[in-house]
């Protein structure tokens, strides 16, 4: 099942990235863990099957007007390394979703 896309504006960790990655946790969220899909700094998040059991770096598609990596919406995600490694930029997830 698909997840909602990360919006182009007013991007929030809890309301957008957590939902788009199908993260199971609602507290103690880590931007790094949400983006790389694993444990980071002692915070280990889990993800549901809608989120491909992974974080934002494994989104199927990304892109949007404010995404510095890809401005065209629904473009195949070929930049996993850019999203899932430090420094973790929320803006790199814009338009990201699992299809």
C-alpha positions as CSV (number, residue, x, y, z in Angstrom):
1,X,0.0,0.0,0.0
2,X,1.2,3.5,-0.8
3,X,2.2,6.1,1.7
4,X,1.4,9.8,1.4
5,X,4.1,12.0,-0.2
6,X,6.2,14.4,1.9
7,X,4.8,17.9,1.1
8,X,6.7,20.7,-0.5
9,X,6.2,23.3,2.2
10,X,5.8,23.4,6.0
11,X,7.6,20.0,6.3
12,X,7.4,18.4,9.8
13,X,9.1,15.3,11.2
14,X,6.1,13.9,13.1
15,X,3.3,14.9,10.8
16,X,5.0,14.2,7.4
17,X,8.2,12.2,7.4
18,X,7.0,9.8,10.1
19,X,3.7,9.1,8.2
20,X,5.4,8.8,4.8
21,X,7.9,6.3,6.1
22,X,5.2,4.3,8.0
23,X,7.2,4.6,11.2
24,X,5.7,2.7,14.1
25,X,6.9,5.0,16.8
26,X,5.2,8.2,17.9
27,X,7.8,9.5,20.4
28,X,11.6,9.7,20.6
29,X,11.8,10.2,16.9
30,X,15.2,10.8,15.3
31,X,15.6,12.6,12.0
32,X,18.6,10.4,11.2
33,X,16.8,7.2,12.0
34,X,13.7,8.2,10.0
35,X,15.9,9.0,7.0
36,X,18.4,6.1,7.0
37,X,15.9,3.5,8.3
38,X,18.0,2.2,11.0
39,X,19.6,2.8,14.4
40,X,21.3,6.1,14.9
41,X,22.6,7.6,18.1
42,X,20.9,4.9,20.2
43,X,17.5,5.5,18.7
44,X,16.2,2.5,16.7
45,X,13.0,3.0,14.8
46,X,10.8,0.4,13.2
47,X,8.8,0.8,10.1
48,X,5.6,-0.9,8.8
49,X,5.2,-2.8,5.6
50,X,3.6,0.2,3.9
51,X,7.0,1.9,4.4
52,X,8.9,-1.0,2.9
53,X,10.2,-1.7,6.4
54,X,12.7,1.1,5.9
55,X,13.2,4.8,6.2
56,X,13.0,7.7,3.7
57,X,16.3,6.8,1.9
58,X,14.4,3.9,0.3
59,X,11.4,5.9,-1.0
60,X,10.3,4.7,-4.4
61,X,9.9,8.2,-5.8
62,X,10.9,11.7,-4.7
63,X,10.8,15.2,-6.1
64,X,9.1,18.5,-5.8
65,X,9.6,22.2,-6.3
66,X,11.5,22.7,-3.0
67,X,13.6,19.5,-3.2
68,X,17.2,20.4,-3.9
69,X,18.0,16.9,-5.3
70,X,15.1,16.5,-7.7
71,X,12.6,19.2,-8.7
72,X,10.3,16.9,-10.8
73,X,7.6,15.2,-8.8
74,X,7.3,11.4,-8.8
75,X,10.8,10.8,-10.1
76,X,12.4,7.4,-9.3
77,X,14.6,7.7,-6.2
78,X,18.2,7.3,-7.4
79,X,19.7,9.3,-4.5
80,X,19.4,6.9,-1.6
81,X,22.8,7.8,-0.4
82,X,22.0,11.5,-0.3
83,X,18.9,11.0,1.8
84,X,20.2,8.4,4.2
85,X,23.6,9.8,5.2
86,X,24.7,12.8,7.3
87,X,24.1,15.6,7.2
88,X,20.4,14.6,7.2
89,X,18.4,17.2,5.2
90,X,14.6,17.1,5.6
91,X,14.3,18.9,2.3
92,X,15.8,15.9,0.4
93,X,12.7,13.9,1.3
94,X,10.2,16.3,-0.4
95,X,7.8,14.4,-2.6
96,X,9.1,11.1,-1.3
97,X,6.7,8.2,-0.9
98,X,6.3,4.5,-1.2
99,X,4.1,3.5,-4.2
